[in-house]
Amino acid sequence: SEDISESHLKAARTAVAAIHATDQFDGILLNAATQIKSELIANRPDMEGQISNMVDDAALNLAPRRADLETEVARIYARLFSEEELSQISGFYTSEAGQKLLTQGPEATRDMLRAAEVWSRGIVRDLRQAAFDGFRQMDGGQTPAEGAAPGQN
């Protein structure tokens, strides 16, 4: 139904790999296997070895389906980006700067969120202080009764 060319899909696969878009799903099958093993072994602790091997075999049989996810994600990217854009994305993310962005990005995001939280608290505190001061001037020196006094919190 979709007319995505083979080269467009290939460019999308390359971009998806370059940005590690699906890495977060790598552990799903393993985590499921571990959980299912413990459920079954709880019922029959005496069969732990056989259960473990059986679940591992079943998981190995399903492992090739990981490629289905890669294909679906490539199709999603191909619908959203042109072949040329996908090539540019791959080019950047396989460059030294792109690789560094991928590895340092999560740390930058964490530090940014911490900085934003500190900044946000300061802004809210200072706005509250300014508003309460302004209200006191408007209201002839009365401290607002509603809520906490400025500086508390």
N, C-alpha and C positions, 0 to 999 in steps of 0.2 A: 504493500500500500504506500510505503514511503519511498520516494525516489532519491535516496542517498547513494551517491556513487561509491564505488569500491575505494577509490583514492581518498574521498572525503571521510569515509569510515576509518580508513587506515590512519589518516591524519588525526582523527578524533581519538583512536586507540593510543597513538603515540603521545598525544597531549594528556590524556587521562593517566597514562603511566608516568609522564614527566612530573605531573602535579601530585602523584600518589593519591589520587582521588578515592580509590577503593581500599587503600591499606587498612582503614579503620574496620573493615569487615573481615579481615584475615582470620581473626580469632573465633568467629561465630561457630563454625563447625566444631572446632576443638572444644570450645566452652560448652556447647550442647552435648558433645560426647561425654565430657567429664561429669556434667550434671546428670545425664541419663544413666551413666554407669553407677553413680552413687545411689540413685533411686532404686535401680534393679538390685544392686548388691545389698541394700538395706533389707530387701525382701528375702534374699538368699545369700547370706554372707559366706556360706560354705562353697558357693560357686563363683567366688570373686574372680579367679583366674579365667574361667571360661567366659563369664559375662564380659570382662574387660576386653578379651580377644574378639569376641563376637561384635561388640559395639565398635571397636577399632576397625574391623573389617567392613562393617556397615558404613562407617564414616568414610573410609577409603573409597568405597563404591560411589559415594555421593560427591567426593572431592572434585571430579571433573565438572560438576555443575557450577563451580566457581567461574568458569569461562562464560556461562550464561549472563552472570552479573556484569562482567567486563564488557560483553557485547551490548547489553542494555544501556550501560552507562555511556559507552562510546556513541550509541544512537542518540542519547539525550544531548550530549555535547555537540554532535553533528547537527542536530536540529537548532541549537542555540548559536553556534558559531560557524562562520564560513570556513572552507578548507584553508584559505590564506590565514585567517585569524588563528586557527588551530596550529598551523605551522609556526606562526609567530609566538604563540604561547609555549609550544614545545621548545623553540629556540631559546626563549628567555629562561624557562625553568630548568633547562639542561646547562645553562651557562653558570659560571662561578657565582655570580650575584643571585641568580635564581635558586641555585642549590642552597646558598646561605640563607635566603629568605625562607625556604622551606624548613631548614633546621632551626633557625633563630626566631622564626615567626611566632611560634607558641610562647616563647619567653617574652618577646616584645609585647604580645597581647596580654599576658599576665601582668607585666609591669605597667602597661597602659591602663588596665582596669584598676590596679591599685592606685595609680596616680589620679585617675578620674574619680575614684571614691574619696580620696583625701581632698581633692579640689572641690568636689560636690559638697562635702560636709562644710568646707570653708565658705563656699558661696551661700549655702542655705543659712548658716550661722550669721554671716554678715548681712544678708538680706533681712533676716528676722530682726537683727539688732537695729538696722536702719529703719525698718518699718515700725518697730515698737517706739523708737526715738521720735519718729515723725508723728506717730499717733499721740504720744505724750504732748508734743507741741500743739497739735490740733485740739486736744482735749483738755487744755489748760493744766498740764502737768500730771494728769491722772495716769496711773499705770493700768494697762488693759487687764481686765479681770479674767478674760477667757484664756485658757491655756497657761503654759509655764512662762515665767519671766525670761527675758533674753538671757542667753549665756547658760541657762540650764538645758539639760538634754544629754 
